[in-house]
Amino acid sequence: MDGVHDLGGKQGYGPIDVLEPVEPFHSEWEARAWALSKGFGGGAPDITIDWWRHVRETSIPADYLTRPYLDSWLETDMATLVDSKVCTIEELAAGKSATPPVGEAVSISVEDAIAANRASATRFDRPVEVAPKFAVGSRIVAHQNASTGHTRLPGYVRGRVGEIHAHHGAHLFPDAVSMGIEVAEHLYTVAFKAKDLWPESANSKDVVFLDLWESYLAPR
Amino acid sequence: MATFDTQKASEIHRELHSHLPSEPALRVKALESLMVEKGLTTSETINSWVEVYSEEIGPKRGAQVVARSWVDPEFKSRLLADAAEAIKEFGFEGDATGHLKAVENTDAVHNLVVCTLCSCYPFSILGIAPNWYKTAAYRSRAVRDPRGVLMEFGVSLGTDIQVQVWDSTAELRYLVIPQRPANTEELGEKELVKLVTRNSMIGTDRILGKSTEGES
């Protein structure tokens, strides 16, 4: 999707707030928002991470760019809850449930939460029969066109030439998983020279690495 | 059941925009009340998560990993070979570290991490990401003007140093291993931990141990 979220290389967003305080949360609501998302699972129970990311991409562009990050994050949780019919917009607006509880949630302690985090490391690699098309050192060109749905091929490398830096086996393919279809594809770290990406970087020796799936790439 | 329908998702956002209060604190409060009433979580559980991410899960974890890599070359080899496995020696594995990768700064290379498409970050070892990491300003510029971004953070790099930018477009997450500061041979692992800043593990800080002023 060629949405507002695809920010790499866009210009005009100004300086960075390098003096932001180091504390993890800067207000009570930020702490509640983050923890709430952890507490109920961050969205409807039947979603995939890629569908969640896509739902965030469908935010109103002006909201995406201007609302505080965790607020926008929580709105994405809400949108998935409504989409999966866990609750309605009216219930969210009122902050009151129109139906009886679905069950009794168990309160967890700090220790439980630490253990739950530890158990949440997730792997996305999957075995596949098909051999990888590219080897480390292969030259590739990223496709000019990408999916109209969710994709992890950013606009700034489309049509650009790069080199395979590493192969990671096959990983779940976000363009499909965001649509509820679980398939895996070979994943590579691809190195793009800054001078091949940006007109003002002609004399640069800097490099940008991206992790890209096989069907985003063609041999060069 | 999720619809997996782009158009539908976009319509829901528009409805939320018109029906919900604009103030973030009110929106959070409404969702918390609703989730508790529905029996999907409890306020005690939310309190626990606030405490975990305020105290336990944060950049001090990453700092321990980095300091260990400075004093223990065998650990450093394991970390560079497979960081997702290596951090299990500390029990630090968790949210977004299933495919963690460590990248090392040297005299010739400086690493910088970004997620241009969303805000991917190795939460379980660095905690919640700073807000600047999630802004359009950082995400747009880190891949195009990394040296300008670094200058804003007070890091000035000569042209003899190559900048390697890592855009986290898949489930791989990146941890920068900053260089051990000069003249720290006398320091033990515990003292070294204190020198490692959060920003140095993202790549927006480079020379450690100068002072703690402006550290973020």
HADDOCK unambig.tbl for C-alpha pairs under 7 A between the chains (distance, minus, plus):
assign (segid A and resid 5 and name CA) (segid B and resid 117 and name CA) 5.68 0.50 0.50
assign (segid A and resid 5 and name CA) (segid B and resid 118 and name CA) 6.75 0.50 0.50
assign (segid A and resid 6 and name CA) (segid B and resid 116 and name CA) 6.48 0.50 0.50
assign (segid A and resid 6 and name CA) (segid B and resid 117 and name CA) 5.09 0.50 0.50
assign (segid A and resid 7 and name CA) (segid B and resid 116 and name CA) 5.59 0.50 0.50
assign (segid A and resid 7 and name CA) (segid B and resid 117 and name CA) 6.44 0.50 0.50
assign (segid A and resid 7 and name CA) (segid B and resid 136 and name CA) 6.59 0.50 0.50
assign (segid A and resid 7 and name CA) (segid B and resid 139 and name CA) 6.11 0.50 0.50
assign (segid A and resid 7 and name CA) (segid B and resid 140 and name CA) 4.76 0.50 0.50
assign (segid A and resid 8 and name CA) (segid B and resid 116 and name CA) 5.03 0.50 0.50
assign (segid A and resid 8 and name CA) (segid B and resid 139 and name CA) 6.00 0.50 0.50
assign (segid A and resid 8 and name CA) (segid B and resid 140 and name CA) 4.25 0.50 0.50
assign (segid A and resid 8 and name CA) (segid B and resid 141 and name CA) 6.79 0.50 0.50
assign (segid A and resid 8 and name CA) (segid B and resid 143 and name CA) 6.25 0.50 0.50
assign (segid A and resid 9 and name CA) (segid B and resid 140 and name CA) 4.86 0.50 0.50
assign (segid A and resid 9 and name CA) (segid B and resid 141 and name CA) 5.83 0.50 0.50
assign (segid A and resid 9 and name CA) (segid B and resid 143 and name CA) 6.23 0.50 0.50
assign (segid A and resid 9 and name CA) (segid B and resid 144 and name CA) 5.12 0.50 0.50
assign (segid A and resid 10 and name CA) (segid B and resid 140 and name CA) 5.14 0.50 0.50
assign (segid A and resid 11 and name CA) (segid B and resid 140 and name CA) 6.81 0.50 0.50
assign (segid A and resid 13 and name CA) (segid B and resid 136 and name CA) 6.22 0.50 0.50
assign (segid A and resid 13 and name CA) (segid B and resid 137 and name CA) 4.72 0.50 0.50
assign (segid A and resid 14 and name CA) (segid B and resid 137 and name CA) 5.76 0.50 0.50
assign (segid A and resid 15 and name CA) (segid B and resid 137 and name CA) 6.30 0.50 0.50
assign (segid A and resid 16 and name CA) (segid B and resid 132 and name CA) 6.36 0.50 0.50
assign (segid A and resid 16 and name CA) (segid B and resid 137 and name CA) 5.96 0.50 0.50
assign (segid A and resid 16 and name CA) (segid B and resid 138 and name CA) 6.28 0.50 0.50
assign (segid A and resid 17 and name CA) (segid B and resid 132 and name CA) 6.06 0.50 0.50
assign (segid A and resid 18 and name CA) (segid B and resid 153 and name CA) 6.08 0.50 0.50
assign (segid A and resid 21 and name CA) (segid B and resid 216 and name CA) 6.79 0.50 0.50
assign (segid A and resid 22 and name CA) (segid B and resid 216 and name CA) 5.11 0.50 0.50
assign (segid A and resid 24 and name CA) (segid B and resid 54 and name CA) 6.24 0.50 0.50
assign (segid A and resid 24 and name CA) (segid B and resid 128 and name CA) 6.16 0.50 0.50
assign (segid A and resid 29 and name CA) (segid B and resid 25 and name CA) 5.10 0.50 0.50
assign (segid A and resid 29 and name CA) (segid B and resid 28 and name CA) 6.64 0.50 0.50
assign (segid A and resid 31 and name CA) (segid B and resid 50 and name CA) 5.84 0.50 0.50
assign (segid A and resid 32 and name CA) (segid B and resid 46 and name CA) 6.94 0.50 0.50
assign (segid A and resid 32 and name CA) (segid B and resid 50 and name CA) 6.80 0.50 0.50
assign (segid A and resid 33 and name CA) (segid B and resid 28 and name CA) 5.86 0.50 0.50
assign (segid A and resid 35 and name CA) (segid B and resid 46 and name CA) 5.16 0.50 0.50
assign (segid A and resid 35 and name CA) (segid B and resid 49 and name CA) 4.96 0.50 0.50
assign (segid A and resid 35 and name CA) (segid B and resid 50 and name CA) 5.32 0.50 0.50
assign (segid A and resid 36 and name CA) (segid B and resid 32 and name CA) 6.64 0.50 0.50
assign (segid A and resid 36 and name CA) (segid B and resid 46 and name CA) 5.44 0.50 0.50
assign (segid A and resid 38 and name CA) (segid B and resid 49 and name CA) 6.93 0.50 0.50
assign (segid A and resid 39 and name CA) (segid B and resid 41 and name CA) 5.76 0.50 0.50
assign (segid A and resid 39 and name CA) (segid B and resid 45 and name CA) 6.06 0.50 0.50
assign (segid A and resid 39 and name CA) (segid B and resid 46 and name CA) 5.53 0.50 0.50
assign (segid A and resid 40 and name CA) (segid B and resid 40 and name CA) 5.69 0.50 0.50
assign (segid A and resid 40 and name CA) (segid B and resid 41 and name CA) 5.28 0.50 0.50
assign (segid A and resid 46 and name CA) (segid B and resid 1 and name CA) 6.41 0.50 0.50
assign (segid A and resid 46 and name CA) (segid B and resid 2 and name CA) 6.58 0.50 0.50
assign (segid A and resid 47 and name CA) (segid B and resid 2 and name CA) 6.35 0.50 0.50
assign (segid A and resid 51 and name CA) (segid B and resid 4 and name CA) 6.74 0.50 0.50
assign (segid A and resid 55 and name CA) (segid B and resid 9 and name CA) 5.84 0.50 0.50
assign (segid A and resid 58 and name CA) (segid B and resid 9 and name CA) 6.41 0.50 0.50
assign (segid A and resid 58 and name CA) (segid B and resid 10 and name CA) 4.93 0.50 0.50
assign (segid A and resid 59 and name CA) (segid B and resid 10 and name CA) 6.27 0.50 0.50
assign (segid A and resid 59 and name CA) (segid B and resid 13 and name CA) 5.66 0.50 0.50
assign (segid A and resid 60 and name CA) (segid B and resid 13 and name CA) 6.70 0.50 0.50
assign (segid A and resid 60 and name CA) (segid B and resid 14 and name CA) 6.78 0.50 0.50
assign (segid A and resid 69 and name CA) (segid B and resid 134 and name CA) 6.96 0.50 0.50
assign (segid A and resid 71 and name CA) (segid B and resid 24 and name CA) 5.81 0.50 0.50
assign (segid A and resid 79 and name CA) (segid B and resid 9 and name CA) 6.75 0.50 0.50
assign (segid A and resid 79 and name CA) (segid B and resid 12 and name CA) 5.99 0.50 0.50
assign (segid A and resid 79 and name CA) (segid B and resid 13 and name CA) 6.39 0.50 0.50
assign (segid A and resid 83 and name CA) (segid B and resid 2 and name CA) 5.80 0.50 0.50
assign (segid A and resid 83 and name CA) (segid B and resid 3 and name CA) 6.50 0.50 0.50
assign (segid A and resid 83 and name CA) (segid B and resid 9 and name CA) 6.88 0.50 0.50
assign (segid A and resid 84 and name CA) (segid B and resid 1 and name CA) 4.64 0.50 0.50
assign (segid A and resid 84 and name CA) (segid B and resid 2 and name CA) 4.39 0.50 0.50
assign (segid A and resid 84 and name CA) (segid B and resid 3 and name CA) 6.90 0.50 0.50
assign (segid A and resid 89 and name CA) (segid B and resid 16 and name CA) 6.62 0.50 0.50
assign (segid A and resid 92 and name CA) (segid B and resid 30 and name CA) 6.30 0.50 0.50
assign (segid A and resid 92 and name CA) (segid B and resid 31 and name CA) 6.13 0.50 0.50
assign (segid A and resid 92 and name CA) (segid B and resid 34 and name CA) 6.90 0.50 0.50
assign (segid A and resid 93 and name CA) (segid B and resid 19 and name CA) 6.09 0.50 0.50
assign (segid A and resid 93 and name CA) (segid B and resid 20 and name CA) 5.07 0.50 0.50
assign (segid A and resid 94 and name CA) (segid B and resid 30 and name CA) 6.78 0.50 0.50
assign (segid A and resid 95 and name CA) (segid B and resid 30 and name CA) 3.97 0.50 0.50
assign (segid A and resid 95 and name CA) (segid B and resid 31 and name CA) 5.97 0.50 0.50
assign (segid A and resid 95 and name CA) (segid B and resid 33 and name CA) 5.66 0.50 0.50
assign (segid A and resid 95 and name CA) (segid B and resid 34 and name CA) 5.05 0.50 0.50
assign (segid A and resid 96 and name CA) (segid B and resid 33 and name CA) 6.75 0.50 0.50
assign (segid A and resid 96 and name CA) (segid B and resid 34 and name CA) 5.28 0.50 0.50
assign (segid A and resid 97 and name CA) (segid B and resid 34 and name CA) 5.74 0.50 0.50
assign (segid A and resid 97 and name CA) (segid B and resid 37 and name CA) 6.21 0.50 0.50
assign (segid A and resid 97 and name CA) (segid B and resid 38 and name CA) 6.45 0.50 0.50
assign (segid A and resid 100 and name CA) (segid B and resid 38 and name CA) 6.70 0.50 0.50
assign (segid A and resid 101 and name CA) (segid B and resid 37 and name CA) 6.17 0.50 0.50
assign (segid A and resid 101 and name CA) (segid B and resid 38 and name CA) 4.12 0.50 0.50
assign (segid A and resid 101 and name CA) (segid B and resid 39 and name CA) 4.98 0.50 0.50
assign (segid A and resid 102 and name CA) (segid B and resid 38 and name CA) 5.88 0.50 0.50
assign (segid A and resid 102 and name CA) (segid B and resid 39 and name CA) 5.83 0.50 0.50
assign (segid A and resid 103 and name CA) (segid B and resid 39 and name CA) 5.28 0.50 0.50
assign (segid A and resid 104 and name CA) (segid B and resid 39 and name CA) 5.03 0.50 0.50
assign (segid A and resid 105 and name CA) (segid B and resid 39 and name CA) 5.07 0.50 0.50
assign (segid A and resid 105 and name CA) (segid B and resid 40 and name CA) 5.54 0.50 0.50
assign (segid A and resid 105 and name CA) (segid B and resid 41 and name CA) 5.15 0.50 0.50
assign (segid A and resid 105 and name CA) (segid B and resid 42 and name CA) 6.31 0.50 0.50
assign (segid A and resid 107 and name CA) (segid B and resid 42 and name CA) 5.79 0.50 0.50
assign (segid A and resid 107 and name CA) (segid B and resid 44 and name CA) 5.74 0.50 0.50
assign (segid A and resid 107 and name CA) (segid B and resid 45 and name CA) 4.96 0.50 0.50
assign (segid A and resid 108 and name CA) (segid B and resid 44 and name CA) 6.99 0.50 0.50
assign (segid A and resid 108 and name CA) (segid B and resid 45 and name CA) 5.01 0.50 0.50
assign (segid A and resid 108 and name CA) (segid B and resid 48 and name CA) 6.97 0.50 0.50
assign (segid A and resid 109 and name CA) (segid B and resid 45 and name CA) 6.70 0.50 0.50
assign (segid A and resid 109 and name CA) (segid B and resid 48 and name CA) 5.70 0.50 0.50
assign (segid A and resid 110 and name CA) (segid B and resid 48 and name CA) 4.65 0.50 0.50
assign (segid A and resid 110 and name CA) (segid B and resid 49 and name CA) 6.78 0.50 0.50
assign (segid A and resid 110 and name CA) (segid B and resid 51 and name CA) 6.93 0.50 0.50
assign (segid A and resid 110 and name CA) (segid B and resid 52 and name CA) 6.19 0.50 0.50
assign (segid A and resid 113 and name CA) (segid B and resid 48 and name CA) 6.66 0.50 0.50
assign (segid A and resid 113 and name CA) (segid B and resid 49 and name CA) 6.30 0.50 0.50
assign (segid A and resid 114 and name CA) (segid B and resid 52 and name CA) 6.70 0.50 0.50
assign (segid A and resid 117 and name CA) (segid B and resid 94 and name CA) 5.01 0.50 0.50
assign (segid A and resid 117 and name CA) (segid B and resid 95 and name CA) 5.89 0.50 0.50
assign (segid A and resid 118 and name CA) (segid B and resid 92 and name CA) 6.77 0.50 0.50
assign (segid A and resid 118 and name CA) (segid B and resid 93 and name CA) 5.43 0.50 0.50
assign (segid A and resid 118 and name CA) (segid B and resid 94 and name CA) 4.13 0.50 0.50
assign (segid A and resid 119 and name CA) (segid B and resid 94 and name CA) 6.00 0.50 0.50
assign (segid A and resid 120 and name CA) (segid B and resid 94 and name CA) 4.96 0.50 0.50
assign (segid A and resid 120 and name CA) (segid B and resid 95 and name CA) 5.48 0.50 0.50
assign (segid A and resid 121 and name CA) (segid B and resid 93 and name CA) 6.09 0.50 0.50
assign (segid A and resid 121 and name CA) (segid B and resid 94 and name CA) 4.04 0.50 0.50
assign (segid A and resid 121 and name CA) (segid B and resid 95 and name CA) 5.20 0.50 0.50
assign (segid A and resid 121 and name CA) (segid B and resid 96 and name CA) 6.14 0.50 0.50
assign (segid A and resid 121 and name CA) (segid B and resid 97 and name CA) 5.78 0.50 0.50
assign (segid A and resid 121 and name CA) (segid B and resid 98 and name CA) 4.88 0.50 0.50
assign (segid A and resid 122 and name CA) (segid B and resid 98 and name CA) 4.92 0.50 0.50
assign (segid A and resid 123 and name CA) (segid B and resid 98 and name CA) 5.03 0.50 0.50
assign (segid A and resid 123 and name CA) (segid B and resid 99 and name CA) 6.69 0.50 0.50
assign (segid A and resid 149 and name CA) (segid B and resid 6 and name CA) 6.93 0.50 0.50
assign (segid A and resid 152 and name CA) (segid B and resid 169 and name CA) 5.76 0.50 0.50
assign (segid A and resid 178 and name CA) (segid B and resid 4 and name CA) 6.91 0.50 0.50
assign (segid A and resid 179 and name CA) (segid B and resid 4 and name CA) 5.06 0.50 0.50
assign (segid A and resid 180 and name CA) (segid B and resid 4 and name CA) 6.70 0.50 0.50
assign (segid A and resid 198 and name CA) (segid B and resid 144 and name CA) 6.97 0.50 0.50
assign (segid A and resid 205 and name CA) (segid B and resid 162 and name CA) 6.25 0.50 0.50
assign (segid A and resid 206 and name CA) (segid B and resid 162 and name CA) 5.24 0.50 0.50
assign (segid A and resid 206 and name CA) (segid B and resid 163 and name CA) 4.87 0.50 0.50
assign (segid A and resid 206 and name CA) (segid B and resid 164 and name CA) 6.01 0.50 0.50
assign (segid A and resid 207 and name CA) (segid B and resid 163 and name CA) 6.41 0.50 0.50
assign (segid A and resid 207 and name CA) (segid B and resid 164 and name CA) 4.98 0.50 0.50
assign (segid A and resid 207 and name CA) (segid B and resid 165 and name CA) 6.27 0.50 0.50
assign (segid A and resid 208 and name CA) (segid B and resid 143 and name CA) 6.59 0.50 0.50
assign (segid A and resid 208 and name CA) (segid B and resid 164 and name CA) 5.84 0.50 0.50
assign (segid A and resid 208 and name CA) (segid B and resid 165 and name CA) 4.65 0.50 0.50
assign (segid A and resid 208 and name CA) (segid B and resid 166 and name CA) 6.08 0.50 0.50
assign (segid A and resid 209 and name CA) (segid B and resid 165 and name CA) 6.01 0.50 0.50
assign (segid A and resid 209 and name CA) (segid B and resid 166 and name CA) 4.92 0.50 0.50
assign (segid A and resid 209 and name CA) (segid B and resid 167 and name CA) 6.03 0.50 0.50
assign (segid A and resid 210 and name CA) (segid B and resid 166 and name CA) 6.31 0.50 0.50
assign (segid A and resid 210 and name CA) (segid B and resid 167 and name CA) 5.14 0.50 0.50
assign (segid A and resid 210 and name CA) (segid B and resid 168 and name CA) 6.50 0.50 0.50
assign (segid A and resid 210 and name CA) (segid B and resid 169 and name CA) 6.05 0.50 0.50
assign (segid A and resid 211 and name CA) (segid B and resid 168 and name CA) 6.71 0.50 0.50
assign (segid A and resid 211 and name CA) (segid B and resid 169 and name CA) 5.39 0.50 0.50
assign (segid A and resid 211 and name CA) (segid B and resid 170 and name CA) 5.53 0.50 0.50
